[in-house]
Amino acid sequence: PGPPPRCAHTDWRADPFARGAYSYWRVGAADDDVDAAAKPHASRVFFAGEHASVEYQGSACGALDSALRTARDVVDLLRREGA
């Protein structure tokens, strides 16, 4: 189909909130630590991001992986509540 007609990009290093940062787990961290960081708070506040993926931690793939999982969890919650 050819190249996109336009694109946008960000300068992660210049972002005043990210400042080029990313998360990483300490040496010896276990999968359970990652799972605990991604666990919903009070069944109402959900977390997703590169920090919340065991398999792809620290990457865009990890952010997508955890976002898809979290979206499914939110949909499941809404269905259980009849929303």
Phi, psi and omega per residue, in radians:
P1 nan -0.141 3.129
G2 1.577 3.055 -3.104
P3 -1.242 2.740 3.104
P4 -1.155 2.625 -3.107
P5 -1.163 -0.474 3.084
R6 -2.779 2.850 3.106
C7 -2.582 2.874 3.103
A8 -2.239 2.663 3.069
H9 -2.520 2.837 3.088
T10 -2.101 2.782 3.047
D11 -1.856 1.592 -3.054
W12 -0.940 -0.706 -3.113
R13 -1.153 -0.505 -3.117
A14 -1.593 -0.139 3.137
D15 -1.112 2.133 -3.072
P16 -1.163 -0.302 3.133
F17 -1.644 -0.692 -3.133
A18 -1.543 -0.755 -3.133
R19 0.920 0.602 3.089
G20 1.375 0.189 -3.058
A21 -1.472 2.768 2.972
Y22 -2.641 2.825 -3.112
S23 -1.598 2.766 3.024
Y24 -2.682 2.660 -3.113
W25 -1.620 2.562 3.133
R26 -1.130 2.761 3.072
V27 -1.040 2.307 3.135
G28 1.623 -0.053 3.109
A29 -1.131 2.574 -3.100
A30 -1.970 2.908 3.095
D31 -0.972 -0.596 3.128
D32 -1.080 -0.562 3.097
D33 -1.138 -0.740 3.115
V34 -1.142 -0.780 3.119
D35 -1.055 -0.686 3.130
A36 -1.145 -0.663 3.130
A37 -1.187 -0.469 -3.109
A38 -1.635 -0.086 -3.073
K39 -1.170 2.338 3.116
P40 -1.072 2.616 3.095
H41 -1.738 2.152 3.101
A42 0.945 0.504 3.133
S43 0.974 0.361 -3.095
R44 -2.320 -0.450 -3.129
V45 -1.933 2.015 -3.064
F46 -1.855 2.608 -3.109
F47 -2.136 2.395 3.055
A48 -2.545 2.694 3.119
G49 2.670 3.049 -3.087
E50 -1.068 -0.418 3.136
H51 -1.296 -0.269 -3.002
A52 -1.827 0.333 3.131
S53 -2.067 2.113 3.119
V54 -1.170 -0.798 -3.020
E55 -1.323 -0.618 -3.037
Y56 -2.174 0.655 -3.063
Q57 -0.967 2.380 3.054
G58 1.439 0.272 -3.085
S59 -2.387 2.895 3.067
A60 -1.080 -0.614 3.089
C61 -1.082 -0.664 3.092
G62 -1.142 -0.696 3.104
A63 -1.096 -0.778 3.124
L64 -1.146 -0.778 3.129
D65 -0.976 -0.854 -3.102
S66 -1.281 -0.567 3.112
A67 -1.127 -0.737 3.115
L68 -1.129 -0.743 3.110
R69 -1.096 -0.779 -3.118
T70 -1.162 -0.682 3.094
A71 -1.059 -0.733 3.097
R72 -1.091 -0.702 3.126
D73 -1.106 -0.716 3.118
V74 -1.142 -0.781 3.111
V75 -1.063 -0.755 3.112
D76 -1.053 -0.748 3.121
L77 -1.078 -0.807 -3.138
L78 -1.100 -0.677 3.103
R79 -1.142 -0.743 3.127
R80 -1.082 -0.593 -3.118
E81 -1.526 -0.034 3.097
G82 1.333 0.407 -3.140
A83 -1.390 nan nan
